[in-house]
C-alpha cells in the first residue's frame, strides 16, 4: 500500500459486508485475516496454489521462502493489486472478501502495506509527512490550510516517539538516514490507523544498529496491530518471529514456531540449507 493519504469514501459508497458468504469453516472471532484456498495463475504459470493462511489479531507473523515462492504475489492479492484465479481473503468478522474490492477500499478497511524501498515526501519535514498520512478526509484546502486538532497533534507525537524520530520532527525527510526513512514510512502507515500491517523486507540496506531498532519497533507494534513481515535475513527473522509461514513454489510448505521450522528437513532442503 502506498503511504499517500487515504480519503474515506462517502457514507453511501462504503463497501457493504458480504453477508451472503458463509463463515469460513473453523473461523475464530479473534482472526484478523483469513486467506482461503488462494490460487493465482499468470499465462499458465501457477504463482500460488490453494494457499490458506490465518492470522490472529495482534500476531506478528514472518513469511519466508526462496525467490519466486509467491510471497509478493500473496501480499499483492491481500492488498488488491493482483486478482486471484480462485479463493478469497476475508478481513476479521466483517466478512469482506478483499479479492472483490479495490486497492483503495482495502486500505480504507485497515490493510497497510510497506514496500522494501521507502517512499516518503522528501521535501517535507518528518512531522509533515505524518500529518499528510493521517487517516480521515483530506481535501486540498484542509491539507494546506486547516489546523490540526489537539487529538491529531497528540497522535503524531505518539507516532514520532514510537518510531524514534521525535527529535527529527522538523527535519526534511530527504535528509534522514536510510533506516530513519524506513521508520518514517512505518509511522506514516500507523497514521492511517491500519489493523493489519504488511511489511516487505524492512531491514534491506540497514546497519546493525538500525536492524536492532527495527526489530524492537516491529515487536512493539504486535498486539495493537497484526504484523506480517517478509524477510530473507534469517537472523532477523529469528529475533522477532513467533510463528513462521514458509512458501515454496506457490504453496505453503511449512508453518509453525521458528524453532520447529528450523528443524523441518523440507525447509532446510529448499531454503535454509545445511
C-alpha positions in Angstrom: 0.0 0.0 0.0 1.2 3.5 -0.8 1.7 5.9 2.0 -0.3 8.6 0.2 -3.1 9.9 2.3 -6.3 7.8 2.1 -9.6 9.6 1.7 -12.6 7.6 3.0 -15.5 7.2 0.6 -18.7 9.0 1.2 -21.0 7.1 3.5 -23.2 5.7 0.8 -20.1 4.5 -1.1 -18.7 2.4 1.7 -18.2 -1.3 0.9 -21.1 -3.5 2.0 -20.2 -6.5 4.1 -20.5 -9.7 2.0 -23.2 -11.2 4.3 -24.3 -13.9 1.9 -20.9 -15.6 2.1 -20.6 -18.4 4.6 -18.2 -18.0 7.5 -15.1 -20.0 6.6 -15.1 -23.4 8.3 -13.2 -23.2 11.6 -13.1 -19.4 11.6 -12.5 -17.9 15.0 -13.6 -14.5 16.3 -10.0 -13.4 17.1 -8.9 -13.8 13.5 -7.6 -10.6 11.8 -7.2 -12.1 8.3 -8.2 -15.4 6.6 -6.7 -16.4 3.3 -8.7 -19.3 1.9 -7.6 -21.6 -1.0 -6.0 -18.7 -2.9 -4.6 -19.5 -6.4 -3.1 -17.2 -8.9 -2.0 -18.1 -12.5 -0.1 -15.9 -14.9 -0.4 -17.2 -18.5 -0.4 -20.7 -17.3 2.2 -20.3 -14.6 0.9 -21.0 -11.1 2.2 -18.3 -8.8 0.0 -19.5 -5.9 -1.8 -22.8 -5.5 -4.5 -23.3 -2.8 -2.8 -21.1 -0.2 -4.6 -21.0 3.1 -3.3 -18.8 5.9 -4.9 -17.5 9.1 -3.6 -14.6 11.2 -4.7 -13.9 14.7 -5.4 -10.3 15.9 -2.2 -8.8 17.3 0.0 -11.5 15.9 3.5 -11.0 14.4 4.0 -13.5 11.5 7.1 -13.9 9.4 6.7 -15.0 5.8 9.8 -16.6 4.3 10.8 -18.7 1.3 13.1 -18.6 -1.7 12.8 -16.1 -4.5 9.7 -16.9 -6.6 8.0 -18.7 -3.8 4.9 -16.5 -4.1 5.4 -14.1 -1.1 4.9 -10.9 -3.1 2.0 -12.4 -5.1 0.3 -13.3 -1.8 0.7 -9.7 -0.5 -0.5 -8.3 -3.8 -3.7 -10.4 -3.5 -4.3 -9.3 0.1 -4.0 -5.6 -0.9 -6.0 -5.9 -4.2 -3.1 -5.3 -6.6 -3.5 -8.8 -8.1 -6.8 -10.6 -8.6 -6.6 -14.3 -7.7 -7.8 -17.0 -10.1 -9.8 -18.6 -7.2 -10.1 -18.3 -3.5 -10.9 -15.5 -1.1 -9.3 -13.2 1.5 -11.6 -12.4 4.5 -11.0 -9.5 6.9 -12.0 -10.1 10.5 -15.6 -10.9 11.4 -17.0 -8.4 8.9 -16.5 -11.0 6.2 -15.3 -8.6 3.5 -13.9 -10.6 0.7 -10.9 -8.4 -0.2 -10.4 -10.0 -3.6 -13.7 -8.3 -4.7 -12.6 -4.8 -3.6 -10.3 -2.1 -5.0 -6.9 -1.3 -3.5 -8.2 2.0 -2.1 -11.1 0.3 -0.3 -8.9 -2.4 1.1 -6.6 0.3 2.5 -9.7 2.1 4.0 -10.7 -1.1 5.7 -7.4 -1.3 7.5 -4.8 -3.1 5.4 -1.5 -1.2 5.3 1.5 -2.2 3.2 5.1 -1.0 3.3 7.3 -1.9 0.3 11.0 -2.6 0.5 12.0 0.8 -0.8 10.8 3.7 1.5 8.5 6.2 -0.2 8.3 9.4 1.8 7.8 13.1 0.9 11.4 14.1 0.6 10.9 17.8 0.6 8.6 17.8 3.7 9.5 17.5 7.3 9.1 14.4 9.3 6.2 15.9 11.1 4.5 17.0 7.8 4.9 13.5 6.4 2.9 12.1 9.3 0.3 14.9 9.0 -0.2 14.2 5.3 -0.7 10.5 6.1 -3.3 11.0 8.9 -6.5 8.9 8.5 -9.6 10.9 7.7 -10.9 13.2 5.0 -8.2 15.1 3.2 -9.1 17.7 0.7 -6.6 20.2 -0.8 -7.9 23.0 1.4 -7.6 21.1 4.6 -4.2 19.7 3.8 -2.8 23.2 3.0 -4.6 25.4 5.4 -6.6 23.7 8.2 -5.1 23.4 11.6 -4.6 20.0 13.2 -6.9 19.2 16.1 -5.4 18.5 19.5 -6.1 14.8 19.1 -4.3 14.8 15.7 -1.3 16.5 17.2 -1.2 14.1 20.1 -1.4 11.2 17.6 1.5 12.4 15.6 3.6 13.0 18.7 2.8 9.4 19.8 3.8 8.0 16.4 7.1 10.0 16.3 8.0 8.7 19.8 7.1 5.2 18.8 9.3 5.2 15.6 12.1 7.1 17.4 12.0 10.3 15.3 10.6 12.8 17.9 13.9 14.7 17.8 13.8 14.9 14.0 10.2 16.2 13.7 11.3 19.5 11.9 13.9 17.8 9.7 13.3 17.3 6.0 12.6 13.6 5.3 15.1 13.6 2.4 17.9 14.3 4.9 17.2 11.2 7.0 19.4 8.1 7.1 18.1 5.1 5.2 16.9 3.4 8.4 15.1 6.5 9.6 13.2 6.8 6.3 12.1 3.2 6.8 10.8 4.0 10.3 9.1 7.2 9.0 7.2 5.2 6.4 6.1 2.8 9.1 4.9 5.8 11.0 3.0 7.1 8.1 1.2 3.8 7.8 0.4 4.0 11.5 -1.1 7.4 11.0 -3.7 5.8 8.7 -4.8 3.6 11.6 -4.4 0.1 10.0 -5.3 -3.1 11.8 -3.0 -5.2 9.6 0.5 -4.2 8.5 2.3 -6.0 5.7 6.0 -5.1 5.8 8.3 -6.2 2.9 12.0 -6.7 3.7 12.2 -3.9 6.3 15.9 -4.2 7.0 17.4 -4.2 3.5 20.4 -1.8 3.5 20.3 -1.2 7.2 23.2 -1.0 9.6 23.3 -3.5 12.5 22.1 -0.8 14.9 19.2 0.1 12.6 18.3 -3.5 12.3 18.1 -4.0 16.0 16.0 -0.9 16.3 13.7 -2.1 13.6 13.2 -5.4 15.4 12.2 -3.5 18.5 9.8 -1.4 16.6 8.0 -4.3 14.9 7.8 -6.2 18.2 6.3 -3.1 19.8 3.6 -3.0 17.1 2.4 -6.6 17.6 -0.5 -6.7 19.9 -2.1 -3.5 18.8 -1.7 -4.5 15.2 -1.4 -7.7 13.2 2.0 -7.6 11.5 3.2 -9.7 8.6 6.9 -9.4 7.8 8.5 -10.7 4.6 12.2 -11.1 5.1 15.2 -13.1 3.9 17.6 -12.4 6.8 17.2 -15.4 9.0 19.0 -13.9 11.9 16.5 -11.0 11.9 13.6 -13.4 11.5 14.8 -15.4 14.5 14.9 -12.2 16.6 11.3 -11.3 16.0 9.4 -14.5 14.9 6.8 -16.2 17.0 5.3 -18.1 14.1 6.6 -18.5 10.6 5.0 -19.5 7.3 7.2 -20.9 4.6 6.2 -20.6 1.0 7.8 -22.7 -1.8 6.7 -22.9 -5.4 3.5 -21.1 -4.6 2.4 -23.4 -1.8 2.6 -23.4 1.9 5.5 -25.7 2.6 5.5 -25.5 6.4 4.2 -23.4 9.3 4.9 -23.2 13.0 7.2 -21.8 15.6 10.6 -20.7 14.4 12.4 -23.5 16.4 10.2 -26.1 14.7 10.7 -24.6 11.2 14.5 -24.5 11.5 14.4 -28.3 12.1 12.0 -29.2 9.3 14.0 -31.1 6.7 11.9 -29.8 3.8 12.6 -26.2 4.8 16.3 -26.9 5.3 16.5 -28.5 1.8 14.7 -25.9 -0.2 15.6 -22.7 1.7 17.7 -22.7 4.9 20.4 -25.1 3.7 22.8 -27.1 5.9 
